[in-house]
Amino acid sequence: MRTNADRLLTQVLVGEVWPPLSDRFAYRVDGDGAAFLLPGMGGVTLGAGIGTPVTGHHADHLEPGLSVRHRDHEADNALQFLTCVGNPVTVLSGPATGATGRVIGHHAYVLVDLPQDALAEMAPGDRVAIRARGQGLRLLDHPEVTVKNLDPTLLDRLRITTGSDGRLRVPVAARIPATAVGAGTGMASEYANTDLMLPTTTSLRIGDLVALLDQDHRFGRAHRPDWLAIGPLTTGACRMFGHGPGPSTLLTGPTHAFDLLDDPNGAHL
């Protein structure tokens, strides 16, 4: 596939594993008015990663692997906006120094997947370097499709190709109706993700590529009939109303520009 990847820059960004945060009241309230206190966001989360079901854990807004940010506010914004799904990550401090992984998405933090044995040696405060590359990527034969947050090396891994009819062929694990789109609407699509109000149990997994119907994510996330936004699920279920597993946006454009291939078992990071 023809792209402008040879013209993209790589910037080395630094962040640290951020601890889970809370206030002194701790409890939240779910959609039925029941109070709950569960782990989820921040820190080092073991036992969850690519291929983990997005539902079923006793967790709230599960963030798999490492939750990474920068302690300077403006530097943290740059970390969110410049980091792309698929970017390589290297651990810079702590017992796991030298371990490598990759960015799998964005939420309140940049989310990083590492092997479980490396994760077991990490703790909040450990520093990582991210080789950020991908913002500005264009698919030269698909001018109607906008690319967001995508390391160009992922195109082959995700089996994104040009079909015989000239449309962009993208395998997806599911097609999500606009009625399921929750928190994240209106935000910049380079920041955090789109929460989906999915059933309590689903076969979808972290890393599965999903298509959001009637969504235009070019200049923020918005409802637009006959448009699509596509990205991998990178967080788990949430009990708060209007929240849930969320994809980070990779592709968006008018529906007619895409040829979606339904592949529940093979469309994932």
C-alpha positions as a Python dict, from the first residue, in 0.01 Angstrom:
ca = {
    (1, 'M'): (0, 0, 0),
    (2, 'R'): (132, 343, -92),
    (3, 'T'): (177, 578, 203),
    (4, 'N'): (387, 878, 301),
    (5, 'A'): (555, 676, 580),
    (6, 'D'): (899, 759, 441),
    (7, 'R'): (832, 1127, 521),
    (8, 'L'): (726, 1078, 882),
    (9, 'L'): (945, 1181, 1175),
    (10, 'T'): (1019, 974, 1485),
    (11, 'Q'): (1038, 1149, 1822),
    (12, 'V'): (1157, 980, 2139),
    (13, 'L'): (917, 1066, 2422),
    (14, 'V'): (953, 982, 2790),
    (15, 'G'): (684, 898, 3045),
    (16, 'E'): (645, 711, 3368),
    (17, 'V'): (408, 452, 3506),
    (18, 'W'): (145, 652, 3692),
    (19, 'P'): (-9, 511, 4013),
    (20, 'P'): (-382, 450, 4052),
    (21, 'L'): (-553, 759, 4194),
    (22, 'S'): (-853, 814, 4419),
    (23, 'D'): (-1010, 1067, 4650),
    (24, 'R'): (-1086, 993, 5017),
    (25, 'F'): (-1445, 887, 4940),
    (26, 'A'): (-1336, 627, 4682),
    (27, 'Y'): (-1678, 486, 4589),
    (28, 'R'): (-1848, 543, 4254),
    (29, 'V'): (-2209, 478, 4151),
    (30, 'D'): (-2318, 252, 3863),
    (31, 'G'): (-2611, 293, 3624),
    (32, 'D'): (-2849, 129, 3871),
    (33, 'G'): (-2747, 351, 4162),
    (34, 'A'): (-2530, 90, 4339),
    (35, 'A'): (-2203, 204, 4495),
    (36, 'F'): (-1887, 14, 4406),
    (37, 'L'): (-1512, 23, 4472),
    (38, 'L'): (-1298, -163, 4219),
    (39, 'P'): (-948, -139, 4069),
    (40, 'G'): (-907, -33, 3709),
    (41, 'M'): (-716, 273, 3592),
    (42, 'G'): (-349, 350, 3650),
    (43, 'G'): (-41, 162, 3767),
    (44, 'V'): (75, -179, 3650),
    (45, 'T'): (-210, -420, 3576),
    (46, 'L'): (-113, -786, 3555),
    (47, 'G'): (-312, -1064, 3392),
    (48, 'A'): (-468, -846, 3125),
    (49, 'G'): (-346, -760, 2778),
    (50, 'I'): (-397, -830, 2409),
    (51, 'G'): (-656, -1108, 2378),
    (52, 'T'): (-806, -1056, 2725),
    (53, 'P'): (-1189, -1034, 2724),
    (54, 'V'): (-1309, -675, 2761),
    (55, 'T'): (-1581, -787, 3005),
    (56, 'G'): (-1592, -1026, 3298),
    (57, 'H'): (-1322, -880, 3524),
    (58, 'H'): (-1409, -733, 3861),
    (59, 'A'): (-1264, -403, 3749),
    (60, 'D'): (-1375, -54, 3656),
    (61, 'H'): (-1232, 90, 3333),
    (62, 'L'): (-969, -181, 3314),
    (63, 'E'): (-641, -48, 3172),
    (64, 'P'): (-423, -347, 3076),
    (65, 'G'): (-45, -345, 3121),
    (66, 'L'): (118, -9, 3194),
    (67, 'S'): (-63, 322, 3236),
    (68, 'V'): (190, 587, 3134),
    (69, 'R'): (191, 965, 3153),
    (70, 'H'): (431, 1257, 3201),
    (71, 'R'): (428, 1459, 3522),
    (72, 'D'): (447, 1789, 3329),
    (73, 'H'): (98, 1875, 3200),
    (74, 'E'): (202, 2006, 2858),
    (75, 'A'): (452, 1724, 2806),
    (76, 'D'): (176, 1479, 2895),
    (77, 'N'): (-50, 1634, 2630),
    (78, 'A'): (227, 1582, 2375),
    (79, 'L'): (264, 1222, 2492),
    (80, 'Q'): (-107, 1164, 2429),
    (81, 'F'): (-123, 1344, 2094),
    (82, 'L'): (202, 1218, 1938),
    (83, 'T'): (207, 858, 2056),
    (84, 'C'): (52, 610, 1812),
    (85, 'V'): (-82, 256, 1845),
    (86, 'G'): (201, 17, 1762),
    (87, 'N'): (486, 247, 1868),
    (88, 'P'): (776, 59, 2034),
    (89, 'V'): (838, 114, 2406),
    (90, 'T'): (1155, 51, 2609),
    (91, 'V'): (1171, 42, 2990),
    (92, 'L'): (1435, 287, 3118),
    (93, 'S'): (1440, 225, 3494),
    (94, 'G'): (1369, -36, 3760),
    (95, 'P'): (1429, -413, 3758),
    (96, 'A'): (1271, -450, 3411),
    (97, 'T'): (1511, -202, 3247),
    (98, 'G'): (1561, -292, 2881),
    (99, 'A'): (1229, -477, 2843),
    (100, 'T'): (1039, -383, 2530),
    (101, 'G'): (673, -363, 2437),
    (102, 'R'): (439, -145, 2235),
    (103, 'V'): (165, 112, 2270),
    (104, 'I'): (-182, -40, 2233),
    (105, 'G'): (-395, 271, 2280),
    (106, 'H'): (-493, 578, 2476),
    (107, 'H'): (-721, 642, 2771),
    (108, 'A'): (-653, 873, 3065),
    (109, 'Y'): (-299, 746, 3008),
    (110, 'V'): (-98, 600, 2722),
    (111, 'L'): (-147, 223, 2747),
    (112, 'V'): (152, -7, 2697),
    (113, 'D'): (156, -384, 2650),
    (114, 'L'): (463, -573, 2776),
    (115, 'P'): (527, -944, 2837),
    (116, 'Q'): (378, -1053, 3170),
    (117, 'D'): (718, -1144, 3318),
    (118, 'A'): (841, -790, 3252),
    (119, 'L'): (521, -636, 3392),
    (120, 'A'): (568, -837, 3713),
    (121, 'E'): (897, -654, 3774),
    (122, 'M'): (756, -303, 3722),
    (123, 'A'): (607, -48, 3959),
    (124, 'P'): (464, 304, 3949),
    (125, 'G'): (743, 554, 3894),
    (126, 'D'): (936, 338, 3647),
    (127, 'R'): (1024, 536, 3335),
    (128, 'V'): (974, 432, 2972),
    (129, 'A'): (1077, 570, 2633),
    (130, 'I'): (833, 569, 2342),
    (131, 'R'): (947, 605, 1981),
    (132, 'A'): (652, 811, 1861),
    (133, 'R'): (580, 786, 1489),
    (134, 'G'): (262, 790, 1287),
    (135, 'Q'): (77, 1119, 1323),
    (136, 'G'): (50, 1266, 974),
    (137, 'L'): (34, 926, 805),
    (138, 'R'): (-164, 929, 479),
    (139, 'L'): (-285, 648, 255),
    (140, 'L'): (-202, 789, -86),
    (141, 'D'): (-456, 583, -279),
    (142, 'H'): (-737, 654, -31),
    (143, 'P'): (-774, 1033, -4),
    (144, 'E'): (-1116, 1013, 165),
    (145, 'V'): (-977, 810, 457),
    (146, 'T'): (-813, 998, 744),
    (147, 'V'): (-551, 813, 948),
    (148, 'K'): (-510, 879, 1322),
    (149, 'N'): (-278, 738, 1589),
    (150, 'L'): (-143, 459, 1367),
    (151, 'D'): (218, 341, 1349),
    (152, 'P'): (266, 261, 977),
    (153, 'T'): (417, -78, 1063),
    (154, 'L'): (71, -188, 1181),
    (155, 'L'): (-87, -168, 835),
    (156, 'D'): (44, -512, 738),
    (157, 'R'): (-25, -666, 1079),
    (158, 'L'): (-388, -549, 1067),
    (159, 'R'): (-418, -678, 707),
    (160, 'I'): (-535, -339, 580),
    (161, 'T'): (-520, -347, 200),
    (162, 'T'): (-666, -196, -115),
    (163, 'G'): (-947, -413, -253),
    (164, 'S'): (-1002, -493, -619),
    (165, 'D'): (-1273, -224, -629),
    (166, 'G'): (-1031, 42, -500),
    (167, 'R'): (-1184, 69, -153),
    (168, 'L'): (-986, 29, 169),
    (169, 'R'): (-1035, -328, 291),
    (170, 'V'): (-1024, -355, 670),
    (171, 'P'): (-1093, -672, 876),
    (172, 'V'): (-1306, -597, 1184),
    (173, 'A'): (-1418, -811, 1476),
    (174, 'A'): (-1750, -625, 1513),
    (175, 'R'): (-1961, -340, 1382),
    (176, 'I'): (-2084, -115, 1663),
    (177, 'P'): (-2404, 90, 1617),
    (178, 'A'): (-2397, 461, 1696),
    (179, 'T'): (-2646, 404, 1980),
    (180, 'A'): (-2369, 228, 2177),
    (181, 'V'): (-2128, 524, 2162),
    (182, 'G'): (-2086, 689, 2504),
    (183, 'A'): (-1822, 903, 2675),
    (184, 'G'): (-1553, 1051, 2452),
    (185, 'T'): (-1790, 1210, 2200),
    (186, 'G'): (-1676, 1562, 2119),
    (187, 'M'): (-1318, 1505, 2233),
    (188, 'A'): (-1015, 1513, 2002),
    (189, 'S'): (-970, 1169, 1848),
    (190, 'E'): (-596, 1181, 1926),
    (191, 'Y'): (-680, 1188, 2298),
    (192, 'A'): (-814, 905, 2517),
    (193, 'N'): (-1076, 684, 2346),
    (194, 'T'): (-1445, 632, 2274),
    (195, 'D'): (-1634, 449, 2548),
    (196, 'L'): (-1888, 195, 2423),
    (197, 'M'): (-2200, 90, 2611),
    (198, 'L'): (-2170, -281, 2535),
    (199, 'P'): (-2356, -576, 2691),
    (200, 'T'): (-2228, -701, 3027),
    (201, 'T'): (-2086, -1005, 2850),
    (202, 'T'): (-1937, -1003, 2502),
    (203, 'S'): (-1692, -1214, 2305),
    (204, 'L'): (-1486, -907, 2217),
    (205, 'R'): (-1127, -888, 2342),
    (206, 'I'): (-870, -621, 2413),
    (207, 'G'): (-696, -553, 2083),
    (208, 'D'): (-996, -641, 1863),
    (209, 'L'): (-1050, -399, 1575),
    (210, 'V'): (-1406, -263, 1567),
    (211, 'A'): (-1594, -33, 1330),
    (212, 'L'): (-1807, 241, 1485),
    (213, 'L'): (-2100, 317, 1254),
    (214, 'D'): (-2213, 671, 1179),
    (215, 'Q'): (-1904, 825, 1337),
    (216, 'D'): (-1676, 1097, 1194),
    (217, 'H'): (-1352, 1129, 1393),
    (218, 'R'): (-1158, 1367, 1170),
    (219, 'F'): (-1187, 1679, 1384),
    (220, 'G'): (-1304, 1541, 1715),
    (221, 'R'): (-1550, 1256, 1766),
    (222, 'A'): (-1896, 1321, 1630),
    (223, 'H'): (-2206, 1148, 1493),
    (224, 'R'): (-2233, 1163, 1114),
    (225, 'P'): (-2457, 928, 916),
    (226, 'D'): (-2283, 704, 663),
    (227, 'W'): (-1936, 756, 807),
    (228, 'L'): (-1712, 515, 997),
    (229, 'A'): (-1442, 522, 1262),
    (230, 'I'): (-1224, 215, 1316),
    (231, 'G'): (-989, 126, 1600),
    (232, 'P'): (-879, -142, 1851),
    (233, 'L'): (-1048, -194, 2187),
    (234, 'T'): (-786, -100, 2445),
    (235, 'T'): (-975, -77, 2776),
    (236, 'G'): (-1215, -303, 2965),
    (237, 'A'): (-1568, -264, 3091),
    (238, 'C'): (-1682, 14, 3323),
    (239, 'R'): (-1984, 16, 3555),
    (240, 'M'): (-2046, 389, 3527),
    (241, 'F'): (-2338, 486, 3302),
    (242, 'G'): (-2228, 591, 2955),
    (243, 'H'): (-1886, 427, 2986),
    (244, 'G'): (-1737, 95, 2879),
    (245, 'P'): (-1469, -73, 2668),
    (246, 'G'): (-1313, 177, 2432),
    (247, 'P'): (-1135, 184, 2096),
    (248, 'S'): (-859, 428, 2002),
    (249, 'T'): (-933, 579, 1659),
    (250, 'L'): (-707, 465, 1373),
    (251, 'L'): (-914, 529, 1059),
    (252, 'T'): (-1217, 740, 974),
    (253, 'G'): (-1399, 834, 655),
    (254, 'P'): (-1723, 795, 459),
    (255, 'T'): (-1869, 446, 461),
    (256, 'H'): (-1839, 410, 83),
    (257, 'A'): (-1458, 440, 110),
    (258, 'F'): (-1432, 115, 312),
    (259, 'D'): (-1480, -253, 241),
    (260, 'L'): (-1524, -407, 585),
    (261, 'L'): (-1435, -775, 622),
    (262, 'D'): (-1610, -936, 918),
    (263, 'D'): (-1349, -1148, 1098),
    (264, 'P'): (-1433, -1199, 1469),
    (265, 'N'): (-1129, -1419, 1533),
    (266, 'G'): (-857, -1253, 1328),
    (267, 'A'): (-911, -878, 1336),
    (268, 'H'): (-690, -769, 1627),
    (269, 'L'): (-356, -616, 1724),
}
